Amino acid sequence: MTEKQSYRLGFWLAIGAAVGFSAKAIFVKLAYQVPTGIPGLSHVDAVTLLALRMMFAAPAFGIAALRTRSAGTLTSRQWLALVGVGLAGYYGASILDFWGLIFISAGLERLILFTYPSLTLLLGILFFGKRMSGRDGAALALTYLGIAAAFAHDLSIAEDSRAIWLGAGLVFASSLSYAIYLAGGGELISRLGSVRFAALSMAVATGATLLHYLVARPWSEVFSQPWPIYALAAGMALFSTVIPVFMQSAAIKQIGAGRASMIGMLGPVATLAMGWTLLDEPISAWQIGGALLVIAGVVLIGRK
């Protein structure tokens, strides 16, 4: 494969990963619209939906972990760090995001989640001795100005403004949790490789999710959902979890992490478009402007 062909392959892999990750919010919102027919539970709750997603995704990540078991070994301290970042990333960030999507639109959710590059930067400044440059400050300002614009749009059309505030707060907490996962996982990724790290992190998160489900809901409910819930959960596991994770890893191998991350900025735009076509969510000039400002902020961070 020539260098040009390798770059083209990586480019399209990164686009596929961005679209796949962006579709997660669409799967969640569609699942919330399906009546369950279960007494006392009109619609599927976030914990059950996340448990189904993890159960469907777990076999693929388990196979990946076994196939890469020859990668570097971990010390006890590194295993503890892996458990911590696994809980923060695939469990904490996911459950907070699922809860937030009960209250806000998919488009606003994706914009708020895109604060994770700036939050990762801030965590590095606060805990790892990094310095903030003028470019960093401008990137932060653009990112949060864009979110404020989109947030103002959702707030202006909402019947219950408190729900918008609650949903936005939960999704922002999800973004912070994912930033902790990224900031804390750097050493482990260099030690294990991105595929095995993702697989082991997913194993930790799956265990935490199932334990949460056993505490919060009757076990029988996970087997009593209508078939559209299982179809949407399986689609989310395959097209918005497993495939994008491996596509992103392959894209990073072909074109590098920086370029792959830059292409990932298509995420908010893809979610706005899918929300408009599949969920009938309105798109306003405020949302488009907010998306452009968020993307501009991430570009500044990514270029550095």
N, C-alpha and C positions, 0 to 999 in steps of 0.2 A: 504494500500500500504506500503510495506516494505521500509526501508531507501535505500536499493540497487535499488529497482524498481523506487523510486522517483528520485534518482540520474540519472538512465539511461534515464528516461523520460525527465528530465531537459537537459541532454546532447544532446539528439536528437532534442529537441525543439530549443536549442541554435544553433545547426548546421543548422536547417531549416531556422531560422531567418537570419543567416549570408548569406546563399545562396540567400534567397529572397531579402535582401537588395542589394546584389551584382548584382542581375539581373536588377536593375533599369537602369544602364548605357546601358545594352543591349537593353532594350525596347526603350530607347531614341534614340540610334543609328539606330535601325531598323525603327523607325518612321521617322527619318530624311531622310531615303532612299525612302520613298513613295511619288510619285508625287501627288500633290493635285488636279490638273486640274483647279484650281482657277486662273483667270487672274491676273497677277502681283504677284502671290505667287506660285512659283514652288514647294516648299516643306514647310511643317508645320513649323512655327516658335516656339521658346522656350516658349513664353508667352501663346500661344494657347495650346500647349501641356501640360504645367503645369496647366492651367485652367481646362482642361479636366481631368487630373489626380486628382485634388482636388475635382472636382464635382462628380466624380465616388466614391472617398473615403469618402466624407463628410457624407453620410447617416450612415455608420458603426460607425464612430466616434461620430456622433450625438446621436445614440442609446446608445453608451457606456457612454457618458456624462450624459444622462438622468438616466441610471441605477445606476450610482454612485453619483447622486446628493446629497445623504445624507452624503457624505464625508465632511471634514472640510471646514468651510466658510473662505473667504478671506477678508482682509481689503482693503480699497481703494488703499493703497500703494502696496499691493500684487497683486491686479488686474492690476495695471500699470506695475508691473514687469512681470506679465504673458503676457500682450500684447507685451512688449518689447522682451521677449525671444521667444514668438511665431513668431513674425516678423523675428527675427534673425534665428531661427531654420528651420521651415517648409516653410517659404516664402523666406527669403534672401538666405539661403544656397541652396535651391532648384533651384531658378532662376539662380543664379550664376553658379551652376553646369550644368544646362541645356545649358546655353550659352557656357560654357567651352567645353562641349562635341561636339559642332559644329567643334572644331578645333583640338582636340586630341583624341587618342585612348581610348577605354573603360578601358584597362589595366592600362595605365598611370593615367587616372582619378581616379581609385580606390586607387592606391598607394598614390597619392597626398592627397586624402581625408583622408587617414589613418594618416595624421599628426595631426588630431584633438586631440588624447590623449596628445601629447606633447604640443600642443597649449593650451589645457585646463590647463596643468601643469604650463605653462609659465604665463597664466592669473592669476592663483592662487598665483604665486610668485610676480607678479607685483602689484596686486590689493588686495590680501587677506593676505599678510604678510607671505606666506609660504617660506620655504628655499629650495634651490637646493642642493641636495646631489651629491656625486660622481656618484652614480647609475643613477640619473636623467640626469646628463651631458652626461654619456655614452649612455643612451637611446636616447637622442636628437641627438647625433652625428651619431649613427647607422641609425636612422630614415631618417635623411636628406641626409646621404651618399647613402642610398638605393634609395631615390627619384632621386638624382643626376644621379645615374647609369641608371635608367630607362628613365629619361629625356634625357640623352645623346643619348640613342638608338633611341628614337623618333625623336630627332633633326637630327641625322645622316641620316635618311631615308626620311626626310620631303622635299618636294619640296619648301615649303614656311616656313622658320624658324620663321618668325615673327608670323605666325599663331600659331605655337607651343608655343612660349613665351606668346602670348595672352591667349590661352586656358589654359595653366598651371597657369598663374596668376589668371584667373577667378576661376578655381577650388580651388586654394590655398585660395582665398578670401572666397569661399564657406566653406572650412574647418574651417577657422577662425570664420565665422559666426556660424557654428555649435558648435564650442568650446565655444563661448559666450553663446549659448543656454544651453549647459551642465553646464558651470560654474555658470550661473545665475539661473538655475532651481532647484538647490539642495534643497533649503528651501521649494520651492513650492511643489516639489515631496513628501517631508516628510509630508507636510501638507495635500495634496490632494490624494496622492497615484499615482503610475506611470500611471495607465490606465486613470484616470480622467484628470491628467495633460496633457497626450498626446492628449486626446480628445479635451480639451479646447484650447491647443496650435494649434491643427489642425484647429479648428474653426476660430481662429484669422488669421491664415495663409490663409485659404480659402477666407475669406473676403478681405484680402489684395491682393490676386492673382486676384480675379474677378474685383476688382477696377482697378488694373493695366491693366487688359485685356480691360476693358471698355474705358480706356484712350488711350491705344496703338493701338487697333485693332477694326475694325467694328464688332459689336455684331453678325451680320449675319454669319460671318466666322466660328464661333464655331459650327454652325449647317450645314455647307456646306462642311465638310471634307469627304474624301472617307472612306468607311467602315473599311479598315485596320488601319487607324489612331485611330478610336474609339475602335477597338479591342485591339490595342497595349496600348492605354491609360487606358482602363478598366483592361487589364492584369497587367499593372504597378501598378494601384491603388490597385488591389486585392492581387497580389502575391509579390509586392515589397514595399507595404505600409501597408495595413490593417493587413494582416496575419502575416508578420514579427514583427510588433509592438506588437501584442498580444502574439505571440510566445515568443518574447523576455521577455515580462513581466512575462509570465508563467515560463520561464526558470529561471529567476532571483528568483522567488518564490521557485523553487525546489532546485536550486544549488547555489544561491547567485550571486550577481552582479559581483564579481571578476572572478569567473569561467566562467560565461556567457560572459563576456567581452573578456576573453582569447580565448574562442572558436570562438568568432567573428573575430579573426585574420585570419580565413580561407577566409575572404572576398576578399582580393587582389588576392589570388590564384584562387578562384572560378571565379572571373571576367576575369582573364587572360585565364582560360580554356574556358569559355563561349565565350569570344571574339575571340578566335582561332577557335572554332567549328562553331559558328553562324555568325560571321562577317568576317571570314578569316583574322583576324588581326595576323601578324606574332609574334611569341614568340622567343626571343633571349636569349642567356646566360646572357646578361646584365639585361634583365627584370626579369629573374628568380633570379639572384643574388640580384637585387634591392629589389624584393619582400621578399626574405629571410632576408635581412638587416632591412627592415621596420618592419617585424614581430618580429625580435630579439629585436628591440628597444621598441616595444609595450610590449613584454614579460617582459622586465626589469621594465617598468612602472607598468604593471599589477601585478607583483610579489610583488612590494612594497605595 
